[in-house]
Amino acid sequence: MRIDVITIFPGYLAPLREALLGRAISAGLVDLAVHDLRTWTRDVHQAVDDAPYGGGPGMVMRPQVWGEALDAVLALDERPARIVVPTPAGRPFTQATAQAWSGDERLLFTCGRYEGIDQRVVDDARRRDLTVDEVSIGDYVLVGGEVAVLVMVEAVVRLLPGVLGNPASAEQDSFSDGLLEGPAFTRPEVWRGLAVPDVLRSGNHAKIARWRRDRALERTAERRPDLLAALPEDALDDADRAF
Ligand SMILES: N#Cc1ccccc1Cn1ccc2ccc(-c3cc(N)[nH]n3)cc21
């Protein structure tokens, strides 16, 4: 997978070259290129923003700079790219989104700042039949798109074959079966007077699986009843319903 990121703060994306993601890049599983948007400015001040039409607070990012940047970065590779625009006004980015995008050949992230990017940049890309996804990582407002890109790239890249040491980790993710993950424990057996649940030390794999499923159902019902309500009809078996 090729990943391009366009931003006025390239340094914000440095964490993508650390740890697991850094190893995925070194292993050739991911090609990452970060581009400074100001490369495509033409004025001495390298202006990337201007006042909003219709008035209002803040500034809006200029379409000309973004249009030239997108055209240039898209042209760097013939593979089709999904253009991702982080925005508080986007469709929710979920585990299902990450799963879907993990099958893409190329992702191109555009990091806005100020009050966002002139809408015509997205409109122009779409009318050229480019795939453009405007996505939100949560119902809160960040200062720019860079942090959202860090979140989305990590969520997607960890799903690529060969990235996680144990692929089962991704298969047993929270949300992979529509439920939250239950509690996890490791040594010591007792810590500050708190013991690991006996069933987890029983060696009875059927009982352990049932216990873990019950804890996941319990936690989901308590913290995210919306996820429980959204489960497909056949997602819960009789034992689940009995819980
Ligand atoms: N746009 C916008 C905007 C609108 C109003 C106030 C502040 C901003 C700042 N901003 C500029 C770029 C940008 C990108 C993504 C987010 C973002 C995503 C999530 N899920 N929250 N915030 C915010 C971003």
Ligand as a Chemical Component Dictionary entry (heavy atoms), coordinates in Angstrom:
data_LIG
# 
_chem_comp.id                   LIG 
_chem_comp.type                 NON-POLYMER 
_chem_comp.pdbx_formal_charge   0 
_chem_comp.three_letter_code    LIG 
# 
loop_
_chem_comp_atom.comp_id 
_chem_comp_atom.atom_id 
_chem_comp_atom.alt_atom_id 
_chem_comp_atom.type_symbol 
_chem_comp_atom.charge 
_chem_comp_atom.model_Cartn_x 
_chem_comp_atom.model_Cartn_y 
_chem_comp_atom.model_Cartn_z 
_chem_comp_atom.pdbx_ordinal 
LIG N1  N1  N 0 -12.405 21.421 9.143  1  
LIG C1  C1  C 0 -12.548 22.024 10.094 2  
LIG C2  C2  C 0 -12.797 22.790 11.275 3  
LIG C3  C3  C 0 -14.079 23.279 11.388 4  
LIG C4  C4  C 0 -14.384 24.024 12.493 5  
LIG C5  C5  C 0 -13.451 24.264 13.469 6  
LIG C6  C6  C 0 -12.165 23.765 13.357 7  
LIG C7  C7  C 0 -11.828 23.019 12.267 8  
LIG C8  C8  C 0 -10.415 22.551 12.294 9  
LIG N2  N2  N 0 -9.994  21.632 11.246 10 
LIG C9  C9  C 0 -9.339  22.025 10.130 11 
LIG C10 C10 C 0 -9.071  20.909 9.371  12 
LIG C11 C11 C 0 -9.551  19.800 10.085 13 
LIG C12 C12 C 0 -9.575  18.438 9.814  14 
LIG C13 C13 C 0 -10.184 17.572 10.702 15 
LIG C14 C14 C 0 -10.777 18.067 11.864 16 
LIG C15 C15 C 0 -11.499 17.153 12.770 17 
LIG C16 C16 C 0 -11.872 15.868 12.511 18 
LIG C17 C17 C 0 -12.583 15.433 13.633 19 
LIG N3  N3  N 0 -13.174 14.195 13.834 20 
LIG N4  N4  N 0 -12.617 16.436 14.494 21 
LIG N5  N5  N 0 -11.950 17.514 13.963 22 
LIG C18 C18 C 0 -10.740 19.417 12.165 23 
LIG C19 C19 C 0 -10.132 20.274 11.261 24 
# 
loop_
_chem_comp_bond.comp_id 
_chem_comp_bond.atom_id_1 
_chem_comp_bond.atom_id_2 
_chem_comp_bond.value_order 
_chem_comp_bond.pdbx_ordinal 
LIG N1  C1  TRIP 1  
LIG C1  C2  SING 2  
LIG C2  C3  SING 3  
LIG C2  C7  DOUB 4  
LIG C3  C4  DOUB 5  
LIG C4  C5  SING 6  
LIG C5  C6  DOUB 7  
LIG C6  C7  SING 8  
LIG C7  C8  SING 9  
LIG C8  N2  SING 10 
LIG N2  C9  SING 11 
LIG N2  C19 SING 12 
LIG C9  C10 DOUB 13 
LIG C10 C11 SING 14 
LIG C11 C12 SING 15 
LIG C11 C19 DOUB 16 
LIG C12 C13 DOUB 17 
LIG C13 C14 SING 18 
LIG C14 C15 SING 19 
LIG C14 C18 DOUB 20 
LIG C15 C16 SING 21 
LIG C15 N5  DOUB 22 
LIG C16 C17 DOUB 23 
LIG C17 N3  SING 24 
LIG C17 N4  SING 25 
LIG N4  N5  SING 26 
LIG C18 C19 SING 27 
# 
